[in-house]
Amino acid sequence: MAMEGPAIETLIREAFPDADVIVTKLAGTGRHCGVRIVSQAFAGKSRIEQHQMIYEALKGKITDTVHPLVLETAVPMSHLQGKT
């Protein structure tokens, strides 16, 4: 059974309490999801490190229940203001 959007969102919010999270079902079999996560936790991390943090938050369920997962990660704009 595919992991539903609310379950994905719950696991991500548990790992990143400050995050803005949007989960979107993508066209296909119903097992395709897009997730946009904005969190201060991503500051100073490479895109690969950010994505690894998300997969860790999903506690291994991603390989069993959702395929594929399209990730978009970002740091809040307030963190970027004042930097050049």
PDB file as gemmi writes it, atoms N, CA and C in Angstrom:
CRYST1    1.000    1.000    1.000  90.00  90.00  90.00 P 1                      
ATOM      1  N   MET A   1       0.843  -1.179   0.000  1.00  0.00           N  
ATOM      2  CA  MET A   1       0.000   0.000   0.000  1.00  0.00           C  
ATOM      3  C   MET A   1       0.886   1.240   0.000  1.00  0.00           C  
ATOM      4  N   ALA A   2       0.567   2.200  -0.832  1.00  0.00           N  
ATOM      5  CA  ALA A   2       1.362   3.421  -0.951  1.00  0.00           C  
ATOM      6  C   ALA A   2       1.198   4.295   0.281  1.00  0.00           C  
ATOM      7  N   MET A   3       2.288   4.955   0.635  1.00  0.00           N  
ATOM      8  CA  MET A   3       2.243   5.917   1.735  1.00  0.00           C  
ATOM      9  C   MET A   3       1.502   7.147   1.240  1.00  0.00           C  
ATOM     10  N   GLU A   4       0.518   7.591   1.985  1.00  0.00           N  
ATOM     11  CA  GLU A   4      -0.295   8.741   1.600  1.00  0.00           C  
ATOM     12  C   GLU A   4       0.410  10.044   1.977  1.00  0.00           C  
ATOM     13  N   GLY A   5       0.023  11.132   1.296  1.00  0.00           N  
ATOM     14  CA  GLY A   5       0.587  12.446   1.539  1.00  0.00           C  
ATOM     15  C   GLY A   5       0.601  12.868   2.999  1.00  0.00           C  
ATOM     16  N   PRO A   6      -0.519  12.699   3.731  1.00  0.00           N  
ATOM     17  CA  PRO A   6      -0.514  13.098   5.144  1.00  0.00           C  
ATOM     18  C   PRO A   6       0.520  12.340   5.983  1.00  0.00           C  
ATOM     19  N   ALA A   7       0.747  11.078   5.676  1.00  0.00           N  
ATOM     20  CA  ALA A   7       1.748  10.301   6.421  1.00  0.00           C  
ATOM     21  C   ALA A   7       3.152  10.813   6.117  1.00  0.00           C  
ATOM     22  N   ILE A   8       3.408  11.153   4.856  1.00  0.00           N  
ATOM     23  CA  ILE A   8       4.701  11.720   4.475  1.00  0.00           C  
ATOM     24  C   ILE A   8       4.901  13.048   5.202  1.00  0.00           C  
ATOM     25  N   GLU A   9       3.881  13.880   5.176  1.00  0.00           N  
ATOM     26  CA  GLU A   9       3.965  15.184   5.825  1.00  0.00           C  
ATOM     27  C   GLU A   9       4.208  15.043   7.326  1.00  0.00           C  
ATOM     28  N   THR A  10       3.541  14.117   7.975  1.00  0.00           N  
ATOM     29  CA  THR A  10       3.708  13.902   9.412  1.00  0.00           C  
ATOM     30  C   THR A  10       5.144  13.524   9.754  1.00  0.00           C  
ATOM     31  N   LEU A  11       5.715  12.598   9.017  1.00  0.00           N  
ATOM     32  CA  LEU A  11       7.091  12.171   9.286  1.00  0.00           C  
ATOM     33  C   LEU A  11       8.074  13.324   9.079  1.00  0.00           C  
ATOM     34  N   ILE A  12       7.851  14.119   8.045  1.00  0.00           N  
ATOM     35  CA  ILE A  12       8.745  15.245   7.782  1.00  0.00           C  
ATOM     36  C   ILE A  12       8.604  16.305   8.874  1.00  0.00           C  
ATOM     37  N   ARG A  13       7.383  16.593   9.287  1.00  0.00           N  
ATOM     38  CA  ARG A  13       7.163  17.596  10.345  1.00  0.00           C  
ATOM     39  C   ARG A  13       7.751  17.145  11.687  1.00  0.00           C  
ATOM     40  N   GLU A  14       7.741  15.853  11.951  1.00  0.00           N  
ATOM     41  CA  GLU A  14       8.362  15.341  13.176  1.00  0.00           C  
ATOM     42  C   GLU A  14       9.866  15.605  13.158  1.00  0.00           C  
ATOM     43  N   ALA A  15      10.489  15.450  12.009  1.00  0.00           N  
ATOM     44  CA  ALA A  15      11.933  15.641  11.889  1.00  0.00           C  
ATOM     45  C   ALA A  15      12.320  17.116  11.773  1.00  0.00           C  
ATOM     46  N   PHE A  16      11.439  17.932  11.178  1.00  0.00           N  
ATOM     47  CA  PHE A  16      11.719  19.342  10.928  1.00  0.00           C  
ATOM     48  C   PHE A  16      10.530  20.179  11.412  1.00  0.00           C  
ATOM     49  N   PRO A  17      10.423  20.402  12.716  1.00  0.00           N  
ATOM     50  CA  PRO A  17       9.255  21.095  13.264  1.00  0.00           C  
ATOM     51  C   PRO A  17       9.040  22.501  12.711  1.00  0.00           C  
ATOM     52  N   ASP A  18      10.099  23.157  12.252  1.00  0.00           N  
ATOM     53  CA  ASP A  18       9.976  24.517  11.725  1.00  0.00           C  
ATOM     54  C   ASP A  18       9.578  24.555  10.258  1.00  0.00           C  
ATOM     55  N   ALA A  19       9.493  23.417   9.629  1.00  0.00           N  
ATOM     56  CA  ALA A  19       9.354  23.345   8.172  1.00  0.00           C  
ATOM     57  C   ALA A  19       7.977  23.763   7.655  1.00  0.00           C  
ATOM     58  N   ASP A  20       8.009  24.387   6.489  1.00  0.00           N  
ATOM     59  CA  ASP A  20       6.817  24.542   5.664  1.00  0.00           C  
ATOM     60  C   ASP A  20       6.852  23.346   4.717  1.00  0.00           C  
ATOM     61  N   VAL A  21       5.805  22.546   4.714  1.00  0.00           N  
ATOM     62  CA  VAL A  21       5.790  21.312   3.929  1.00  0.00           C  
ATOM     63  C   VAL A  21       4.560  21.296   3.023  1.00  0.00           C  
ATOM     64  N   ILE A  22       4.792  21.013   1.753  1.00  0.00           N  
ATOM     65  CA  ILE A  22       3.702  20.836   0.798  1.00  0.00           C  
ATOM     66  C   ILE A  22       3.921  19.505   0.099  1.00  0.00           C  
ATOM     67  N   VAL A  23       2.942  18.610   0.195  1.00  0.00           N  
ATOM     68  CA  VAL A  23       2.993  17.311  -0.481  1.00  0.00           C  
ATOM     69  C   VAL A  23       1.956  17.323  -1.590  1.00  0.00           C  
ATOM     70  N   THR A  24       2.391  16.977  -2.791  1.00  0.00           N  
ATOM     71  CA  THR A  24       1.520  16.979  -3.958  1.00  0.00           C  
ATOM     72  C   THR A  24       1.565  15.618  -4.635  1.00  0.00           C  
ATOM     73  N   LYS A  25       0.391  15.079  -4.953  1.00  0.00           N  
ATOM     74  CA  LYS A  25       0.355  13.853  -5.748  1.00  0.00           C  
ATOM     75  C   LYS A  25       0.657  14.213  -7.191  1.00  0.00           C  
ATOM     76  N   LEU A  26       1.547  13.474  -7.802  1.00  0.00           N  
ATOM     77  CA  LEU A  26       1.889  13.699  -9.195  1.00  0.00           C  
ATOM     78  C   LEU A  26       1.138  12.700 -10.063  1.00  0.00           C  
ATOM     79  N   ALA A  27       1.007  13.005 -11.317  1.00  0.00           N  
ATOM     80  CA  ALA A  27       0.307  12.118 -12.249  1.00  0.00           C  
ATOM     81  C   ALA A  27       0.996  10.760 -12.293  1.00  0.00           C  
ATOM     82  N   GLY A  28       0.217   9.744 -12.485  1.00  0.00           N  
ATOM     83  CA  GLY A  28       0.785   8.407 -12.584  1.00  0.00           C  
ATOM     84  C   GLY A  28      -0.046   7.408 -11.822  1.00  0.00           C  
ATOM     85  N   THR A  29       0.626   6.534 -11.113  1.00  0.00           N  
ATOM     86  CA  THR A  29      -0.029   5.418 -10.452  1.00  0.00           C  
ATOM     87  C   THR A  29      -0.594   5.750  -9.082  1.00  0.00           C  
ATOM     88  N   GLY A  30      -0.412   6.979  -8.624  1.00  0.00           N  
ATOM     89  CA  GLY A  30      -0.840   7.317  -7.271  1.00  0.00           C  
ATOM     90  C   GLY A  30       0.263   7.138  -6.262  1.00  0.00           C  
ATOM     91  N   ARG A  31       1.376   6.580  -6.712  1.00  0.00           N  
ATOM     92  CA  ARG A  31       2.518   6.385  -5.827  1.00  0.00           C  
ATOM     93  C   ARG A  31       3.593   7.431  -6.085  1.00  0.00           C  
ATOM     94  N   HIS A  32       3.309   8.412  -6.912  1.00  0.00           N  
ATOM     95  CA  HIS A  32       4.265   9.460  -7.235  1.00  0.00           C  
ATOM     96  C   HIS A  32       3.902  10.715  -6.452  1.00  0.00           C  
ATOM     97  N   CYS A  33       4.844  11.227  -5.669  1.00  0.00           N  
ATOM     98  CA  CYS A  33       4.599  12.419  -4.867  1.00  0.00           C  
ATOM     99  C   CYS A  33       5.707  13.440  -5.077  1.00  0.00           C  
ATOM    100  N   GLY A  34       5.320  14.691  -4.974  1.00  0.00           N  
ATOM    101  CA  GLY A  34       6.270  15.781  -4.931  1.00  0.00           C  
ATOM    102  C   GLY A  34       6.197  16.388  -3.547  1.00  0.00           C  
ATOM    103  N   VAL A  35       7.341  16.722  -2.978  1.00  0.00           N  
ATOM    104  CA  VAL A  35       7.368  17.311  -1.649  1.00  0.00           C  
ATOM    105  C   VAL A  35       8.259  18.537  -1.686  1.00  0.00           C  
ATOM    106  N   ARG A  36       7.723  19.672  -1.219  1.00  0.00           N  
ATOM    107  CA  ARG A  36       8.510  20.907  -1.085  1.00  0.00           C  
ATOM    108  C   ARG A  36       8.643  21.177   0.400  1.00  0.00           C  
ATOM    109  N   ILE A  37       9.902  21.298   0.851  1.00  0.00           N  
ATOM    110  CA  ILE A  37      10.181  21.490   2.266  1.00  0.00           C  
ATOM    111  C   ILE A  37      11.102  22.693   2.416  1.00  0.00           C  
ATOM    112  N   VAL A  38      10.671  23.662   3.208  1.00  0.00           N  
ATOM    113  CA  VAL A  38      11.489  24.827   3.516  1.00  0.00           C  
ATOM    114  C   VAL A  38      11.786  24.767   5.005  1.00  0.00           C  
ATOM    115  N   SER A  39      13.078  24.657   5.345  1.00  0.00           N  
ATOM    116  CA  SER A  39      13.462  24.518   6.754  1.00  0.00           C  
ATOM    117  C   SER A  39      14.825  25.145   6.999  1.00  0.00           C  
ATOM    118  N   GLN A  40      14.956  25.763   8.139  1.00  0.00           N  
ATOM    119  CA  GLN A  40      16.236  26.317   8.573  1.00  0.00           C  
ATOM    120  C   GLN A  40      17.282  25.205   8.717  1.00  0.00           C  
ATOM    121  N   ALA A  41      16.847  23.984   8.953  1.00  0.00           N  
ATOM    122  CA  ALA A  41      17.766  22.851   9.125  1.00  0.00           C  
ATOM    123  C   ALA A  41      18.632  22.613   7.893  1.00  0.00           C  
ATOM    124  N   PHE A  42      18.209  23.127   6.736  1.00  0.00           N  
ATOM    125  CA  PHE A  42      18.960  22.915   5.501  1.00  0.00           C  
ATOM    126  C   PHE A  42      20.079  23.936   5.290  1.00  0.00           C  
ATOM    127  N   ALA A  43      20.137  24.962   6.139  1.00  0.00           N  
ATOM    128  CA  ALA A  43      21.149  26.008   5.986  1.00  0.00           C  
ATOM    129  C   ALA A  43      22.552  25.410   6.045  1.00  0.00           C  
ATOM    130  N   GLY A  44      23.362  25.761   5.052  1.00  0.00           N  
ATOM    131  CA  GLY A  44      24.744  25.301   5.005  1.00  0.00           C  
ATOM    132  C   GLY A  44      24.929  23.874   4.510  1.00  0.00           C  
ATOM    133  N   LYS A  45      23.848  23.204   4.161  1.00  0.00           N  
ATOM    134  CA  LYS A  45      23.914  21.817   3.674  1.00  0.00           C  
ATOM    135  C   LYS A  45      23.846  21.792   2.153  1.00  0.00           C  
ATOM    136  N   SER A  46      24.522  20.848   1.550  1.00  0.00           N  
ATOM    137  CA  SER A  46      24.414  20.663   0.100  1.00  0.00           C  
ATOM    138  C   SER A  46      23.045  20.078  -0.222  1.00  0.00           C  
ATOM    139  N   ARG A  47      22.644  20.147  -1.464  1.00  0.00           N  
ATOM    140  CA  ARG A  47      21.359  19.584  -1.887  1.00  0.00           C  
ATOM    141  C   ARG A  47      21.315  18.090  -1.563  1.00  0.00           C  
ATOM    142  N   ILE A  48      22.412  17.396  -1.770  1.00  0.00           N  
ATOM    143  CA  ILE A  48      22.466  15.960  -1.467  1.00  0.00           C  
ATOM    144  C   ILE A  48      22.261  15.727   0.020  1.00  0.00           C  
ATOM    145  N   GLU A  49      22.923  16.514   0.860  1.00  0.00           N  
ATOM    146  CA  GLU A  49      22.750  16.368   2.311  1.00  0.00           C  
ATOM    147  C   GLU A  49      21.312  16.661   2.726  1.00  0.00           C  
ATOM    148  N   GLN A  50      20.712  17.663   2.117  1.00  0.00           N  
ATOM    149  CA  GLN A  50      19.321  17.991   2.423  1.00  0.00           C  
ATOM    150  C   GLN A  50      18.408  16.822   2.093  1.00  0.00           C  
ATOM    151  N   HIS A  51      18.608  16.239   0.924  1.00  0.00           N  
ATOM    152  CA  HIS A  51      17.763  15.115   0.510  1.00  0.00           C  
ATOM    153  C   HIS A  51      18.003  13.898   1.396  1.00  0.00           C  
ATOM    154  N   GLN A  52      19.241  13.675   1.801  1.00  0.00           N  
ATOM    155  CA  GLN A  52      19.532  12.567   2.718  1.00  0.00           C  
ATOM    156  C   GLN A  52      18.794  12.764   4.042  1.00  0.00           C  
ATOM    157  N   MET A  53      18.716  14.018   4.495  1.00  0.00           N  
ATOM    158  CA  MET A  53      17.992  14.323   5.734  1.00  0.00           C  
ATOM    159  C   MET A  53      16.512  13.959   5.596  1.00  0.00           C  
ATOM    160  N   ILE A  54      15.946  14.217   4.425  1.00  0.00           N  
ATOM    161  CA  ILE A  54      14.529  13.886   4.187  1.00  0.00           C  
ATOM    162  C   ILE A  54      14.327  12.376   4.175  1.00  0.00           C  
ATOM    163  N   TYR A  55      15.189  11.665   3.454  1.00  0.00           N  
ATOM    164  CA  TYR A  55      15.050  10.208   3.420  1.00  0.00           C  
ATOM    165  C   TYR A  55      15.199   9.605   4.814  1.00  0.00           C  
ATOM    166  N   GLU A  56      16.087  10.160   5.616  1.00  0.00           N  
ATOM    167  CA  GLU A  56      16.243   9.710   7.001  1.00  0.00           C  
ATOM    168  C   GLU A  56      14.943   9.949   7.776  1.00  0.00           C  
ATOM    169  N   ALA A  57      14.327  11.103   7.571  1.00  0.00           N  
ATOM    170  CA  ALA A  57      13.078  11.430   8.259  1.00  0.00           C  
ATOM    171  C   ALA A  57      11.956  10.468   7.889  1.00  0.00           C  
ATOM    172  N   LEU A  58      12.005   9.952   6.665  1.00  0.00           N  
ATOM    173  CA  LEU A  58      10.964   9.025   6.215  1.00  0.00           C  
ATOM    174  C   LEU A  58      11.214   7.603   6.710  1.00  0.00           C  
ATOM    175  N   LYS A  59      12.265   7.423   7.459  1.00  0.00           N  
ATOM    176  CA  LYS A  59      12.524   6.180   8.191  1.00  0.00           C  
ATOM    177  C   LYS A  59      12.512   4.928   7.327  1.00  0.00           C  
ATOM    178  N   GLY A  60      13.042   5.019   6.128  1.00  0.00           N  
ATOM    179  CA  GLY A  60      13.138   3.853   5.263  1.00  0.00           C  
ATOM    180  C   GLY A  60      11.851   3.466   4.567  1.00  0.00           C  
ATOM    181  N   LYS A  61      10.764   4.145   4.829  1.00  0.00           N  
ATOM    182  CA  LYS A  61       9.481   3.789   4.222  1.00  0.00           C  
ATOM    183  C   LYS A  61       9.417   4.170   2.752  1.00  0.00           C  
ATOM    184  N   ILE A  62      10.284   5.044   2.343  1.00  0.00           N  
ATOM    185  CA  ILE A  62      10.265   5.519   0.966  1.00  0.00           C  
ATOM    186  C   ILE A  62      10.511   4.376  -0.023  1.00  0.00           C  
ATOM    187  N   THR A  63      11.390   3.462   0.293  1.00  0.00           N  
ATOM    188  CA  THR A  63      11.701   2.375  -0.632  1.00  0.00           C  
ATOM    189  C   THR A  63      10.576   1.356  -0.709  1.00  0.00           C  
ATOM    190  N   ASP A  64       9.797   1.247   0.356  1.00  0.00           N  
ATOM    191  CA  ASP A  64       8.728   0.250   0.399  1.00  0.00           C  
ATOM    192  C   ASP A  64       7.408   0.751  -0.161  1.00  0.00           C  
ATOM    193  N   THR A  65       7.115   2.035   0.024  1.00  0.00           N  
ATOM    194  CA  THR A  65       5.747   2.462  -0.206  1.00  0.00           C  
ATOM    195  C   THR A  65       5.563   3.598  -1.199  1.00  0.00           C  
ATOM    196  N   VAL A  66       6.586   4.370  -1.488  1.00  0.00           N  
ATOM    197  CA  VAL A  66       6.436   5.490  -2.400  1.00  0.00           C  
ATOM    198  C   VAL A  66       7.549   5.433  -3.427  1.00  0.00           C  
ATOM    199  N   HIS A  67       7.197   5.579  -4.694  1.00  0.00           N  
ATOM    200  CA  HIS A  67       8.209   5.623  -5.732  1.00  0.00           C  
ATOM    201  C   HIS A  67       7.641   6.332  -6.933  1.00  0.00           C  
ATOM    202  N   PRO A  68       8.270   7.301  -7.483  1.00  0.00           N  
ATOM    203  CA  PRO A  68       9.393   8.031  -6.909  1.00  0.00           C  
ATOM    204  C   PRO A  68       8.900   9.192  -6.071  1.00  0.00           C  
ATOM    205  N   LEU A  69       9.812   9.810  -5.372  1.00  0.00           N  
ATOM    206  CA  LEU A  69       9.520  10.997  -4.581  1.00  0.00           C  
ATOM    207  C   LEU A  69      10.361  12.127  -5.149  1.00  0.00           C  
ATOM    208  N   VAL A  70       9.711  13.172  -5.589  1.00  0.00           N  
ATOM    209  CA  VAL A  70      10.398  14.346  -6.132  1.00  0.00           C  
ATOM    210  C   VAL A  70      10.545  15.339  -4.994  1.00  0.00           C  
ATOM    211  N   LEU A  71      11.788  15.651  -4.636  1.00  0.00           N  
ATOM    212  CA  LEU A  71      12.049  16.543  -3.516  1.00  0.00           C  
ATOM    213  C   LEU A  71      12.490  17.912  -3.985  1.00  0.00           C  
ATOM    214  N   GLU A  72      11.974  18.931  -3.332  1.00  0.00           N  
ATOM    215  CA  GLU A  72      12.442  20.297  -3.506  1.00  0.00           C  
ATOM    216  C   GLU A  72      12.681  20.819  -2.101  1.00  0.00           C  
ATOM    217  N   THR A  73      13.929  21.192  -1.810  1.00  0.00           N  
ATOM    218  CA  THR A  73      14.267  21.693  -0.486  1.00  0.00           C  
ATOM    219  C   THR A  73      14.789  23.109  -0.591  1.00  0.00           C  
ATOM    220  N   ALA A  74      14.574  23.891   0.465  1.00  0.00           N  
ATOM    221  CA  ALA A  74      15.041  25.272   0.479  1.00  0.00           C  
ATOM    222  C   ALA A  74      15.202  25.745   1.912  1.00  0.00           C  
ATOM    223  N   VAL A  75      16.001  26.799   2.057  1.00  0.00           N  
ATOM    224  CA  VAL A  75      16.171  27.489   3.333  1.00  0.00           C  
ATOM    225  C   VAL A  75      15.209  28.673   3.314  1.00  0.00           C  
ATOM    226  N   PRO A  76      14.604  29.018   4.447  1.00  0.00           N  
ATOM    227  CA  PRO A  76      13.696  30.166   4.464  1.00  0.00           C  
ATOM    228  C   PRO A  76      14.379  31.437   3.954  1.00  0.00           C  
ATOM    229  N   MET A  77      13.634  32.259   3.246  1.00  0.00           N  
ATOM    230  CA  MET A  77      14.175  33.499   2.688  1.00  0.00           C  
ATOM    231  C   MET A  77      14.724  34.414   3.778  1.00  0.00           C  
ATOM    232  N   SER A  78      14.133  34.421   4.951  1.00  0.00           N  
ATOM    233  CA  SER A  78      14.602  35.286   6.040  1.00  0.00           C  
ATOM    234  C   SER A  78      16.052  34.970   6.399  1.00  0.00           C  
ATOM    235  N   HIS A  79      16.470  33.725   6.197  1.00  0.00           N  
ATOM    236  CA  HIS A  79      17.847  33.327   6.467  1.00  0.00           C  
ATOM    237  C   HIS A  79      18.799  33.930   5.438  1.00  0.00           C  
ATOM    238  N   LEU A  80      18.309  34.134   4.233  1.00  0.00           N  
ATOM    239  CA  LEU A  80      19.141  34.619   3.143  1.00  0.00           C  
ATOM    240  C   LEU A  80      19.229  36.140   3.094  1.00  0.00           C  
ATOM    241  N   GLN A  81      18.296  36.832   3.698  1.00  0.00           N  
ATOM    242  CA  GLN A  81      18.290  38.292   3.638  1.00  0.00           C  
ATOM    243  C   GLN A  81      19.505  38.851   4.365  1.00  0.00           C  
ATOM    244  N   GLY A  82      20.088  39.864   3.772  1.00  0.00           N  
ATOM    245  CA  GLY A  82      21.248  40.512   4.375  1.00  0.00           C  
ATOM    246  C   GLY A  82      22.555  39.872   3.998  1.00  0.00           C  
ATOM    247  N   LYS A  83      22.535  38.775   3.247  1.00  0.00           N  
ATOM    248  CA  LYS A  83      23.755  38.118   2.788  1.00  0.00           C  
ATOM    249  C   LYS A  83      24.000  38.477   1.349  1.00  0.00           C  
ATOM    250  N   THR A  84      25.234  38.628   0.981  1.00  0.00           N  
ATOM    251  CA  THR A  84      25.577  38.941  -0.405  1.00  0.00           C  
ATOM    252  C   THR A  84      26.440  37.874  -1.000  1.00  0.00           C  
TER     253      THR A  84                                                      
END                                                                             
